[in-house]
Amino acid sequence: MMLRGLALFLCWLALGFAAPAVAQQRAADALVEQAKTAMVDNPQAALNFAEQAQRRASAIPDARGSATAKATALWLQSEALVRLRKPADAAPRIARALRLISGDQSPTKLRGDLLSARAGVQEGQMRFAEALASLQEAHNIFAKLGEKRSQSLALQMIAMLYTKAQDLRSADKYYKQAAAVFTGDPRSQMFLLNNRGNVLLQLEEPRRAEAEYRKALAVARAEGAMTLIPNILVNIARSLLDQKRYDDADAAIAEATGIIRRDATHTGNTRLLAVAAESARLQGRLGEARALIERAFDGVDIATTTFAMRDAHFTAYSVYRAEQDNRLALVHLERLRAVTDDAAELAISASTALMAARFDYANQELRIANLQAEELRRAAEFQRTLFIGLGGASLVIVTLLSIGLFTIRRSRNQVRLANTVLAETNVALEKALKAKTEFLATTSHEIRTPLNGILGMTQIMLRDASVPEETRDRINIVHGAGMTMRALVDDILDVAKMETGNLTVEMTATDLHTTLHDVTRIWEEQARAKGLAFSLSHEGMPRWIETDPGRLRQIVFNLLSNAVKFTEQGALSVKVEAVGERLRVAIRDTGIGIPADKFDEVFESFKQVDAGTTRQFGGTGLGLAIVRNLAHALGGTVSVASVVGEGSTFTVDLPLRIAEMPDSAIEVTGEGETIVVLDRNPIVRGMMRALFTPHFAAVHFAASIDEAVALARDAGPALILADQGTLAAGEADPVEKLTELAAAAPSDVRTAALWSKPEPEAEQRLYDTGIDLIIVKPVKGPALVAALTAARTEICATSRRTTLVSQAA
């Protein structure tokens, strides 16, 4: 007990430390997801979430997990800062994050993401060679991990570097690779197509550029990206103007203008106005072109424009020059040259850096090639040495193979012979198993026929009141042995049916309460005879269900048989409950228990826990095998939980199907009523059921007064028939018990008793009990039925008074 308590304390302590750690990890993960969600639309909010995630990550006790969580938070902070145009603040965070994960030598997606972010910062700082190296390393990591989307994004970033360097062919090549790697993200695909169109347009391939732009437009419309559609339409218009397809260009411009007018939140239509002005200029509408270009530059500081306004400056210069407004034409021409020079300087710088990076990469490739050549030379030398050795080894192997081949051929013939014998043995075994099953079935039927005759004759003799008591006891012994023998034969026959696949079930509406009471009553008496407590619980269960009542009764009967057999002291319980749409029957005992390693074995045919159990308690070992097969046939399962020396619990799990009460079970009034027989003798019960079934709406049996009253109350118009022998069980006065029954019975329930002819002085006591009808024993079956049915109307029509009826036996 002390060790168990210590173990529980240690488990509680471990959980106490683990719970906060798990909570911190989950909180950090949740903040990371919030940061990712807010990144595109609200970088400042994403930055705040990422900073909170970093603080949460610091509280994670696991060093490696904390480092990874911190690095993730720092990466998201850097991404947000780049979007907020603060690359200088992003750079130290990226460097710190890379240091945090430097101990993990294996490539991870987080490292690739950090390298991509670092490349973005390096590009903004004009460190193009370093940016290219970072992107190449990130690309290799993503390719190795199979992260296709991230790999495609890295290729697109490399293409952008080459675009800045004006190496447009290389840029187009990388865009093609990015498109081939991943197409699963429509938004990413849309940007890729648009950017590739820009490259093709600069390569003076407007027709191919238009095709890419239109693909991007289709994706944008499918995704509902209305804010991006005008920019794509402007690009389409530019490509159409280069092809001199002015009408189509004007149509694209008009569509973009309409979208911007409908969307009040859309800003930045300078490019649209500039392209519209260029279209008007090319078609000779100079006045319209001037008005449009002036609107495009309205509120724009010309001295601070970037390369993105280059085409607009060119259009303005061309329009003002055509209109001979030399002053404005000169202003735009000077700015055009300035942004062009800046772009050229940037392109030269980027191109030089990228060429240096490619040169370094080529040198590395050359060194690698030299190393590989040296390695190949060494490998060739090793191969020569190895070849000489293998030549000698091959000679030995050929010799051994020749010997082995001879041996294998000889053993193969032996295996063939053995397989032939094995096949014949299997056929013989199958025939033997089939013969055994047929023998069991045939023998069981043959044994049952004379056995039924023996049982029938003993029952007839037991009904004969003239049989002396000593002879009656002996007949009872014979009858009990016959019943045991018939149960054994039934078990063997069921096993034979199961083995041949002939076991059938008949699903019908079943009175669950009555079935449980009937099947448990026999074993309740045997349990109490052994001094065992017995309980049956089925509160809250529906009365009528759809199942095979005979098979359900057989399952519970076999399990209770084992429970009573293997329990010497303690208690037995039967608990029936509904769990969802399943019916669970749990039978628990306090018997000898079953070892855990024998749980599966006890459900096999002719198996018990050990030979000692068989010698001590007897039995064939068929009961549980039958239970398992019947449970499977009913669509359920059976399981066992047990502790040696403490007892066992067998649980049957079956489908629960609620059924309507059949018309044949509805209690009738006037001509039919339910009879409840208060008698514990199973033989008498069987006789009474056969006797009363044709004359009453339903026949129930009870072992106690309380149970009889409860059954009668549920049944409505009913009759309780009590036997003197049952009331006289124990030390109680049977007349007092009869008085108790009369007092407890509801007003709409008749009461009757089977009683030996009373002495004159005791007759008045019987009248005073309040019982409606007393029938003197011995009495024949038809006479008993006649007395009960004839008295029905008489008792109902008069005041309730006791009537004594005597019939000739």
N, C-alpha and C positions, 0 to 999 in steps of 0.2 A: 504493500500500500504506500509506503514511504517513497519507493522508487517511482511509482505511478504519479504520485503527487508532485515529485520533483520534476518529472518529465512534463507534466501539464504546466508547471510554473515556467519552465524554460521555453515551452512553446508560446505561452502567453507573452513572455518577455520579448521573444523574437518577433512576434506579431506586433508588439507595441513599438519596436524600433522600425519594423518594415513598413507599417502603415503610413507614417509621415513621409517616408522616402517615396513611396508610390504616389502619394498625394502631390508631392512637389513635382515629380516627373510628369504626372498627368496635367498639372496646372501649366508647366512649361510647354508641353506639347500643344495644349489648347491655345496658348498665346501665340505660338509659332503659326498655327493654322489661321488665327485671326490676322496676323501680320501678312501672310501670303494672300489672303482674300482681299485685304485693303490695299495691296501694293500698287495695283494699276490705277485705281480711281483716287486714292487718298494716301500718297506716300508718307505724309506727316503722321497720320494715324498708324500706318504700318511701322514707322520708326518708333513710336511710343510703345506699341505692342511688343516689338522686338527687344526694347530696353527692359520692359517688365519681364520678358521671358529670360533675359540674361540674369536678372536678379533671382528669379526662381531657380534657375539652373545652379546658382552658387550654393543653394541649400540642399542639393542632392548629395547624399553621403558617398555614393559610389564615384570614385575618382574618374574612371573612364567615361561613365555615363554623364557626369557633370561636365567634363571637358567637351564631349560631343554636343551636349545641349548648349553650352556657352558658344561654341564655334558656330552652331546653326543660328543662334540669335545674332551674333556679330555679322554673319554673312547677310542676313536680312536687313540689319542696320545699314550696311554698306550699299546694298541695292537701293534702299530708300533714299540714302544721301545722294547717290548718283542721280536719281530721278529728281531730287530737290536741287540739283546743280551744285552740290558740295563735294566734289571728288576728293578734295584735299582732306576732308574729314573722314572719308570712306577708306582711304589707303591704310592708315594705321590699324583700323579695325580688321581689315582683311589680313594684314600681316600677323596680327595677334591670333586670329582664328587659325591660320595655317600653322602657327607654332603650337597651338593647343592640340592639334591632331597629328603633329609630326611624329609622335611615338607609334602611330598605327602605320605600318609599312605597306599594308594592302591598299589597293586603289579603292576609293569610296566616292559615291556621288557627291557627298558634301565637299570633298577636296576639288572635284571637277567644277562644282558650282563656284567655289571660292576663286579658283584660277580664272574662270570666265569673268567674274566680277573684277578681279585684279586687272585683267586685260582691258576692261572698259575704262578703268581709272587710268591705266598706262596710255591708252589711246587718247584720252582727254588731255594728258600731259605731254602729248607729242612723242611718246616713247614707243614708236611703232614696232621696232624690232622686238622689244621686250613683250609687247602686247601679242605679237605673232607667236612668240615662243610659249607664252601662257596659254593661248588658245589651242596651239598644237598639242600641248601636254593635256589640256582639258579634253580635247577631242579624243585622244588616245585612251584616256580613262573611261569616257562614256562608251566608246566602241567596245572596250574590254568588258564593261559591265552590261552591255546590251541596252543601254539607255538611249534608245533611238531618237527620242524627241530632243534631249539635251545635245546629242551628237549633231543633229541637224542644225540646232541653234548655234553651236560652235562654228560649224561650217559657214553659216550665214554671216557671223561676225568676221570671220576671215575674209569672206567676199567683200564685206564693207571696207576692210582695211585696203584691199587691192583697188576698190573703187576710188578711195581717197588718193591712192597713189597713181590713179589714172591707168592702171594696168587692167583694162576692162575685159580683155580676153580671159585673164586669170580669174577675175571676179565672176564672169559668166560661168566658168568651169566649176567654181565652188558652189554657186547657186544651183547648178545642175546636180551636183553631188548631194547637196542638202535636200533637194526635192526627191531624189531617189532613195534617201535614207529613211525619211519619215513623212507621211502624209496624213497622220491621224488627227492633227490639231487644225481645225479649219481656220482659226484666227491667225495662227503662225503661218499656215499655207498662204493665206491672203497677203500678208506682208511680204513673204518670199516672192510671190508672183509679181507684186507691184514693184519691188526693188529690182527684180531681174528685168522687168520691162524698162525701168529707168536706164539700166546698163545697156540694153539693146538699143534704146533710143540714142544714147550717146555714141554707140557704135554705128549710128546712121543706118539702122535696120528697123525703120518704123513699122513695117508690116508685121515682123515678128514681135516687136514691142507691143503693138496693138493686141495681138493674140494673147500675150501674157496679161495685159491689163484687163481684157474682157474676162479671162478666167478669174482674176482677182475680184472683178465686179460681181460675177455669179456667186462666188463664195460669200461676199459681203451681203448680198441680198438674201441668200439662204440663211445667214446668221443674224439678219436684222440689224447689221451695223450701219445704221443710217448716217451717223456722224462721219463715217469714213468714205461713204459712197461719193460725195461731191469731189473729194481729192482724186479718187480713181477716175471719175468722169473727166476731170481736168487733164489728167495724164493721157486718157484716150483721145481727147480733143487735140492735144499736142502732137500725138502720133498721126492723127488724121490730117492735120495741117501740113506736116512734113510730106504727106502723100498727096497734097493738094486736093483733098476730098472735103471741100469747104462746107458743103451742105450737111454732111455727116458730123463734121466738127461742130457746126452751129447747133445741131440737134443735141449733141452731148452737153454743150455749154448751157443750152436752155434747160435741159433736165436737171443739171447741177444747180442752176439758179433757182428753179422751182423748189427743190429740196431745201435749200438754204432759207428761202422765204417762208416756207412752212415751219421750219425749226427755229424758234426764237433764240434758242440757246447756242446755235452754231455761230462761231466767230472765225475770223481769219479768211475772208474771201478775196484777199489781194491777188492770189495766184489765178483765181477764176476770172477776175476782172482783167488781169494782164493778158491771159490767153484769149479772152473775148476781144480785147483791143487788137491783139495780133491778128486774129481772124478778120476783123473789120479792115485792118490795114492792108492785109494781103488781097482783099477783095475790092480795094480802092475806096472804102468808105472812111475817109480820113477824119471827117468831123466826128463821126460816131466813135472812131478809134481814139481820138484825143479826149473825148468826154470819158470814155471808159478808163483810159490810162491815168487821167487826173483823179478819178475816183479811187483807182488802185493805190495811188500814192498819197491819198488824202490822210493827213495825220501821221505820215511816216517821215522819220528823220533820215533824209537821203544820205547824210554823212555817216550813218552807222549801219547801213544795210549790209547783209552778208551775201555769200555766193548764191544762196537760195533765190535772191532777187535778180540774179544776172539776166535771165530772160526778160524780166519785166523792164529792167534798165535798157536792154537792147531795143525792145518794142517802143519805149518812150523816146529813146534817141531817134529811132527811125521815123516815128510819127512827127516829132517836132522838127526834124530836118526836112521832111516832106512839106511841112507847113511853113518852112523857112523861119521858124522861131529858133534862131541860132543860140540864143542865150540858154534856154532850157535844154536844147539839144546838147550843148557843151557840158552842162552840169551832169546830165545822165551819162554822157560819153566818158567823162573823167571818172565817175563812180564805177562805170562798167569796166574800165581798164584797171581800177584799183582792186575790185573784187576778183577780177580775172587774174591779176598778178598775185594776189594773196592765195588764190586757189592753186595757181601754178607752183608757187613757192611751197605750199603745203604738199602738193603732189610730188614735187622733187624730193622734199625731205622724206616723205613717206616711202617713195620709191627707192631712195638711197638706203633707207633703213631696212626695207624689206629685202633689197638685193643683198645687203650685208648679211642679213639673217639667213637668206637662202645660200649665200656663199659659205657661211659658217656651217650651215646644215650639210652642204655638199662636202666640206672638209671632213665633217664628222662621218658622213657616209663613206668617204674615201678611206679614212682611218679604220672604219668598221670593215670595209672591204679588204684592206690589207691584213687586218687581224683574222678575218675569215679565211683569206688565202693561206696564211701561215697555219691556221688550224687545219685547213684541208690537207696541206702538205704533211703535217704530223699525222693526220688521220690516214692518209695514203700509206705512209710508212708503217703505221700500226696495222693497216689492212694487209700489207704484204706479210708481215710477221704472223698475223692471225691466219692468213690463207695457208701458210706452210703448216701451221699447227692443225688447222682444220682438215687439211688433206690427210694427215696421218690419222686424225680422229675419225674422219669419214670412213677410212678403210676398216678401222675397228668396228664402227657402227654398222657398216654393210655386213660384216661377218656376223655380228650379233643379231642383226635383223633377219638374216637367213636362218639362223638357228631359231629365232623367235617365230618366224613364219611357219616353220615346220611344227613348232609346239602349238601355235594358235590353231592351225588346221586340225591337229589332233584333238585339242580341247573343244573346238567348235563342234565337231561331231558328237563329243560327249554332251555338250550343252543341248544340241538338237534332240538327242535321245532323252535327256532329262526333261526338256520342255514337252515332249510327246507324252511321257509318263505323267507329268504334272497336269496336262490338259485332260487326260483320261481320269486322273484322280479328281479334278474339279467337277467333271461331269458326274462321276459317281457320287461326289459329295452333294451336289445339287439334288440328285435323285434321292439321296438319303434324307436330306432336309425336307424335301417335299413329302416323302413317305412318312417321316416323323409327324409332320403337321397333319396329314390326312389321318394318320393313326390316332393322334390326340383327339381330333374332331369326331372321328367315328366311334372311338372308345367312349368318349364323353357322352355321346348320344345313347350308346348302348347301355352305359351304366345308369343314365338318368331314367330310362324307361322302367326297369324294375325298382329303382329307388323311389320313384314317384308312387309306385304301387305300395311300397312299404310305408311311406309317409302318409299316404291317403288312408291306409288301413289303421295306422296308429292314431290318426286324428279321429277316425270313426269310433275307435275303441275308447278314446279319451272322452268323447261326447256321451258315451253310454254311462248313465249314472249308476247302473247296477254293477259296474266293474269294481271289485274290492280295492280299498285304498292301497294295499301293498302292491297289488298287480298294477294299479294306476301309476305308482311311483316307478316301477320297472319300465312300463310303457313310455313314460316321460323320458327316461334315460335313453331308450331306443329311439324315440322321436328326436331328442336333442342330438344324438349321434348321427341320425339320418340327415338332419338339417345341416350339420357341420359337413357331412360328406357331400351333400348337394351343393353347398357353397364352394367346396373344393372343386367339384366337377364343373360348376359354372365358371370358376376362375380359369380352369384348364381350357374350357371351350372358348372363353373370351380371348385367351392368349392365342389359341389356334386361329381364331378369326382375324386377330390382329396380324399374325404372321402371313396369312393368305390374303390380307387386304379386304376381307369381307365384313369388317366391322362397320355397322351403319348406325346412324343416329336419326331420330325423328323429332324435328323441331315442332313444338306445339305450345299453346298457351298453358302455363303451369302455375299452380298456386304455390308460390315460394314458401310462404309461412307454413302451410300445411305440410308440404314436403319436408321441410326442415324439422318440424315437430315430430312427424312420423319416423323419420330415419334416426333422430337423436334419442327418441324415447327409449328404445331398446337398450342402447348403450348407456343411457343415463342410469337405468336401473342396475346394470352390471357394475357401473362405476361406483354407485352408492353402496352396492353390496361389498365392494372392496374397500369401503371407507374413504372414497375419493370425492371431493367436491366437484360439482358439475354445473356449468352455466352455458346458456344459449342466448346470444345477443343478435338481434336483427332490427333494432330500432331505426326508423326512418326509411326502411327498404320498401319498395313497391310490392304489392301483394302478388300481382300477376306479371310474369315475365315469359319470354319466348325461349324455350330450351327443351331438351329431352329430359323429362322428369325421371325416367328410369335410370339414365346414365348419370344424372346429377346425384340421385339417391345412392347409386353404386359408388360414386367417388367419395361422398361423405361417409358412407358406411365403411368402406375399406380403411379410410384414414382414422376414423374413430375406433375401428377394430384394433389397429396397431397401437393407438394411443392408450386404450384400456389395457391391452396385453402387456405393454412395456412400462406401465406406470404402477408402482407399488404403493406410493403415498403422495399426497399433495392434491392436485386439482387438474381438471380438464376443462377447457373452454372452447366454444365454437362461436366465432365472431364473424358476422356477415355484414359487409358494408359496400357502398357504391363509391367508386373513385372515378370521377368523370363518367365515361361511358363504359366502365369496366365493373364487373361484379367480382369482389374478392371474398373468398371464404378462407378464414384462417383458423386452423385447429391446433391448439397449443396444449402441451402436456408437461408434466414435471417428472418425466421418466428418466431412463438411463442415458438418453442423448445419443448423438451420432458423431463420430470423429469427422473433422472437416474434409479429410482426404477420401471419405467414403460417401460424400454427398451424391456423386454421380452413380456410384456403384449400386446404391440401394434401389435405384429405379430400374435396374436390369432384372430380367426374368430369372427366377430361381436363385436369387442372390440375397443374402443377409449380411449384416456387418461382419460377423465371423461365425465359426462353427460353434463356439460357446453359446452364442445367442440362440442358435437353432436348437441346441440341446436344452437350454434353460426354458425358452419360451415357446418352442415349436414353430410351426408355420412352414409354408412352401416357398415364400419369397416372391409370390406372384402379385400380391395386393398393390404395391406401389407401381409395378410395371403396368398394371391395368389402369391405375389412376392416371399415370402420365399419358398413356395412349388415348384414354377417354377424354382427358382434358384437351389434347391436340385435336381429337375428332370434333369437339365442341368449339374449336377455334380459340383455345386458351393455352395456358401453361401451368405447370406446378413447380414450386420451388421449396427449398427447405433451409431453415436456419436453426442451428443446434449448438449446444455446449454440452460436452460430456459430463454427466452427473447432474446437470441442471434441467434438462428437458429439451424438447424440440418444438418447432412451429412449422407446420406445412401450410403453404399458402397457394390456393388455386385461384388463378386469374382468368376469368371468362368474359366474353362480350356480354354487356347488359343491354337487353332489348326489352323495352316496356311493351306489354301486351294488354289488349282489352279483355275484360272478363268475358269468357264465352257464354253464349245463351244457355248452354247446358248447365252452367254453373250458377245461374241466377236463381236465388231461392224463390220458390213458388209459395203462394198463400192458398189457404183453403184445402186443397188436396195434397200438398207437399210441404214438408218443412225439413229443416236440418236436424239431424240427431247427433248428439255428442255423447259418446260412450266413455264412462269413467271406469276403465279397467286396464291393468298393467300387463296382463298375460298376453304375449304376442300371438299365441295359438288362438286364444279366445277372440282376440282382435280380428284375426284373419277370418274366423267363422262369422263374426258379427258383420264384418264388411260385406261378405258374400250374401248374408241373410238380409241386410237392411238396404243395400244399394238399390234394388228394384222398387222399394216402397218409400224412399225418402229422397229429398232433393240433393242432399249431401250427407256424407258420413265422416265424422271427425272423432278422434280419440284423444283422451286426456289422462294424465297420470296423477293429477291432484285436483282438489275442488276448485282452487283458484284458476287453474288452467281451463277447467271445464266451463266455469262461469264466463271467463274471458272469451273463449271460443263461441259460446252460445250468444253472448252479447253482440259479437261482431256479425254473427250469422243472421240476426233478425228473428223471425218466428222459428223457434227451436225447441227441442226436447232434450233434456239431460237424463240419461239412463245410467244409474250407478249400481255397481255390483257389491253385494255385502262383503265378499272376500277382499275386495280392494279397500273398502272402508275399514275393515277389521285389521289391516296391516299395522303392525306395531302394537303399542299398548293402549291406544285410544279406544273409547267405547264407540262401536259402529253406529249406535242409535244417536249419540251426540253428534257424530260426523254427519249423519243424515239430517239432523236438525240444522246444523250449520249450512249444509247445502241448500235446504229449503229457504233459509233466511237470506242467503247470498244471491239466489237466482233472481233475475229481473222479473217484473210483473208479466211480461209477454213470453216468458219461457216456462214451459211445462217441466215438471220433474217427475221421475219414476225411479223405482228401485227394484232390483231382483233380490229377493229375500227368502231365506229358509222359513218354513211354516213356523210362526211364532207360538210360544206358549200363551195360554189365555191371559196370564198376568202381564206378559210383555206386549200383548197386542195393543193395549191402550197407549203404551209409550210410543208405538209406531204411529198411531193416529195423531198423537200430539206433536209429531215432528213437523207437520205442515206439508209433507210430501203429497203431490197430487195423486200418485198411483203407486201401489205396491203390488208386485207380481210375485207369487209364491213359486219357489223352485222346488223340484225340477220342472221345467216347462219345455215343450217342443218348440222348434223354430217358428213354424207357421202360427202356432198358438200365441207365441210372444208377439209376433208382428200384428196379429189380429187384436190382441189386447191393447197394444200401444196405439193402433190406428182407430180402433173403435172408441176408445176413451177420449180421443181428441175432441170430438164435438161435445161429448157429455161434460167434460171438465170446463170447456169454454162457455157452455150454456148455463152452468150453475155456479153457485158460489164456490170458491176454492175449498174443497174438503178432501180429506184423504180417502181413497177408495182402495179396498183390498180385493185383489183378483186372484183366484186360484184356478189353475188349469191342470188337467191331467197330463202327466208326463208321458 
